[in-house]
Amino acid sequence: MFGDSIATNSVLIDQQGINTSGPNRSIQLDLPSPGGFARFKNEHARAMPTDRVFVLYNHFHNALDFQSIGAGTVTRNVDLVTLGAEKTFDAGRSSLEVRLPLVGFNDVNINGAGFDAETVGDLVLALKTLLATTDDFAIASGVALSLPTASDVSVALGSGDTLTIQNRTVRLLPYLAFQLTPDENWFFHLYAQLDATAEANRYVYRTAGTSSSNRIADQSLFYLDWSAGYWWYRADNPHATGLTGLASVFELHWTTAVNDAQGALIGDLPIIPTNNRFDALNATGGLHIELNSATALRVAAVLPLRQSRDNRFFDAEVQASLIHRY
């Protein structure tokens, strides 16, 4: 599974009529979560537990919109690097995986309003075990735990006012994975996963020497991901070097919100969600290139199939990965 994931919270921060010491304005933005932009979705994984280490790179084009009403709009790309490792146990029937995302993008600022969210993302621990397996079919279940290890997000509202989103969110992510290889060329994957928010982030609004706070929970999400691949070439010699395998992969990814987006009043500052319920549908196409029996290079592109901004999180995505099995 290549994957497609990114998620932001589209909100309206409404200063109209409450800020008497500075600009009375509203800010609408795709607010990055303190834990990073991409939630854990079993990307570049399969149902079978595997001993491996990997580096993943994702470039999301036009992923963040920031609009200061009356002052202009800026759009930013997001680059994400993920470091990870998976280790099997129980005679290869189970595995423990660790992932750490690293996020980077240019700071967003319009006339003193903006935010800074360059961050090490939330650490993810994932446990997977095989439920059933045959020569050509496998079913696995797993659960991942996303821990709030990332830094906070700070939003500058102008005239010294700030909104800080303190990273408190713990996410629980149970999933089922299916893998089918009906012959020596074709292979298929299917993932069904719930992304449940177990604890809310704390929002702190500071103005004129005072501060107020409230909690807002990220939406819980449901993912359904399907993948089909075809081997065009595989070397007969398992000890061969150079190009030993080439496969093409096509995927469909559906992400939907399970519950309504939350808003809150932080002191007298309203935080209003602007993208309440959504259904994002993305298509991924990529190449899996095996350089020897243990190392694979993967490249892919992702396009949203729904053009409404309410149902897509970016205009396009390019991804690359290097995976080494041991």
N, C-alpha and C positions, 0 to 999 in steps of 0.2 A: 504494500500500500504506500503510494507516494504521499497523498494527503493534500490539504488546501488551507489549513486553518489560520484564521486571525479573527479577533473579536474586540470591538470597542463599545463604549457606552455613549450614545448620542444624547447630549443633554443641553438644556438652555439654562444658563446662569443669569438670572434676571435682576440687574441692579437698578432698573428703572424706578425712580422715585424714592430710593432708600439711601443713596449715597449723596449727601449734601455737601461733602467736602471735596468732591472730585467729579469725574464724568459720570453722568447718569446714562448708563448704556447696558445693553444686554449682550451676552456672549453665547454663541451657539457653537459647540465643538464636539468632535469625536474624542471623548475623553479616554485616554489609555488607562487600563487598570494598573494599579501599583505592581501587580505580579507579572506584568508583561503583556504583550499583544496576543500571543497565540496560546490558547489553552491546550492541554494535553489531549491528543486524539489518536494515539497509536500510529502516528505517521512513520513511514519507513520501517514498518514492522509486519509481522505475519503471525498466524496462529501458533506455529511451532516454536517452542522455546529455543533460543539460539545464544551461544556464547559469541559476543561481538562487542566491538567498540565503534563509535561513529561520530562524525561531524556533519551537521546539517546546516545548510544556508538557504534562507528565504528572502527574496526581495519583493515587497508589496508596493505596487505603483499606485500613487494617489490614494493612500490608505487613511490619511488624517485630514479632515477639513476643520478649519478654525475661522470663525466669522465673528468679528466685532461689529455689531450692528451700527452702521453709519461710518465705520472706519475702514472697511475692506475685508477681504477673505484671502487666506493662504491655504495651500494644500501641500502636504508633505508625504514623502515616501517613508517606508519603514524597512529596515534591514534587521534580520534576526539570524543569529548563529546559535546552534544548540549543540552542546557536548553531552555525550551519553555513553553508557555501557550497560550490557545485559549479561548476567551470569546464570547458568542453569544449575539445578540441583535435583535431588530425588530421581537419580538415574536419567536425567534429561527431560523429565516430564513437567518440571516447573522451572520458573526463572524469576529473578529479581532484577529490575531495571531501574537505573538512575538517570535522570535528565536535568540539565541546567541550561536554560536559555540566556543568551546575552543580547540585549536590544540596543540598537543605535539609530538615531535620526537627528536632524538639525533642530535646534530649539525653535519653537514657534512664538512669534512676537509681532503684535501690531500696536503701535503707539502706546507702549507701556503695558499692554495686556498680552498674556501668553502663558505658556507652561513649559516646564522642564521635566522630562520623564526618562532620560537615559538611565538605564538600570540593568543590573543583574536580575534576571527573572526569578520566579518562584521555583524552588527545588521540587522535583517530582519523583516519587518512589512508586513503582508499579510491580505488583505481584501477579504472575500468570501461571495457570496450570492446565494441562490437557484433561478434558473430560472424556474424550473418546477419540480413537485414531484407528485408521485402516491404512492399506497401502496407498490409497489415493484420496483420503478424506480425513480431516481433523476438526474437532471442535474444542475450543479453549474458552475458559472464563478467567476474568481477572478483575482487579480493582487497583486504581491508582489513587495516591494521596498527594495533593498539591499543597505545599507548606508555604506560609507567608515569609519567605526569606528575602524578598526583594525590597528595595528602598521605596519611600513614599513618593507621591506625585505632588508637585507644588504648582498651583495655578495663580498667576499674578492678575489681579482684576483692575489695576490702575490705582493711582493715588495712595500707594502703600497697602491697599487691601489685598489679602491673600486667602486662598482656599487650599488647604492641604488635605489630601486623601491618604490617611494612614493605613498602611498595609496590614490588614487583620484577617483577610479572607482565607479560610481553609476550604478546599474543594475535595469532594469524594466522587470518584469516577469509576463506577462498575461497568463492565462491558462483557459482551460475548463476541467471539471471533470464529469464523468459519473459513476453512481452506479446502479447495478442491483441485485436484490435478487429474482430470479424466484420461489424459494420455501424456506422451512424452513432450508435447509442445505446448498445450494449453494449461493455464492455471488461473484460478479465481479466488478472490477474497471477499468476505463480507463482514463488516463490523457494525454492531449496534451498541451504542454507548450513551449513558446518562452522565451529565456534568452537573452535579448538585452542589450548591453553595451552602456550606455548613455554618459559616460565621460571616458577619457583615463588616465592611470597612468603616472606619470612623472618619467623618468629614469635619474639619475644623476651619471655621471662618474667623479671620482676625481683621478688625477694623477699629480705627481710632483708639487704640490701646486696649480694646476689649476682645474677648474671644468667645465663640459659641460652637457647640458641636452636636452632631447627631450621627446615627448610623444608617447606612444605605447598603443593602445587599445586592451584589451582582445577580443578574438573572440566571436561573438554572436552564441548561440547554440539553437538547437531545440530538444525537448525531446518528445518521445512517449512511454508511460508506460502502460502495461496491466497486470492485476492481476486476478487470479481465486483462490477462497478459498472454503473449505468444512468444515462444522461443524461436528465433530465426536461425540461430547457430549455437551449438554447444560442442566443445571439443571432446573427442572420444577418450583422450588420455587425461586422467584425473591429475597428473603431475605436470601437465603442459603449462607453459608460461606465455605471456603476451595476451592477446585476445582469446579468451576461452569460452565466452558466452555473450550473446546479444539477444535481448528481448525488448519488445515494445509493450507498453501498458496504457490502457485507457480506463478512466475512473469517473464516477459520479458521486458527488458529496452533497448531502442534504443536512442543513442545520436549522433547527427551529427552536424558538423560545418556549419553555414549559410554563412559565408564569409571567405576569405583567411586570414591566420594569418599575422599579421603585423610585420615587422622588421624596423630597423632604424639605422642611424649612429649617435652615441653619441660622439660628438667631432670627433676623428678619430677611435673610437671603434665601429666595426660593431656588431649589434645584429641581428642574422639571424635565423628565425624560421626553425625548422627541421621537424615539423609535421604540414603541412599546412592544408589539409582537411582530416577529419577522419570520420569513422562510427563505433562507439563502440556498441556492442551488448552483454548484460550481462543477465544471468539467476539467479534468486533468489529463494531459497526455505526456508520456515520457519514455525515456530509454533507460534500460538497465544494462550496464556494460560490465562484464566480469573480466578482470585483468589477469587473474589466476584463480586457483581453486578457493582462495580465501578472501579476496579483495574485490569490491564492486564500486564502480563510479556510476552515479545516477544523475540525470538531468531531466527537468520537466517544466512545463508551462501550465498555468491555471487561468481559466477565463470564467467570470460569472455569467450564468445563463439567464439571470434576471437583471434587467437594467435599472430598475427603480433603486434609488440610493437607500431606501428603507430595507431592501432585501439583498444588499451586497455590501461588502466591507472594503473593497478595493477595486481598481479598474483592471488590473492584470497582475499576475505573479509569475516570477521565475524562481526556480529552486534547483539546488545541486547538493549532492551528498557524497561522502566517502565512507564506506562501511568495510570493516575488516573483521572477519570471523576467525576465531581461534579455538 
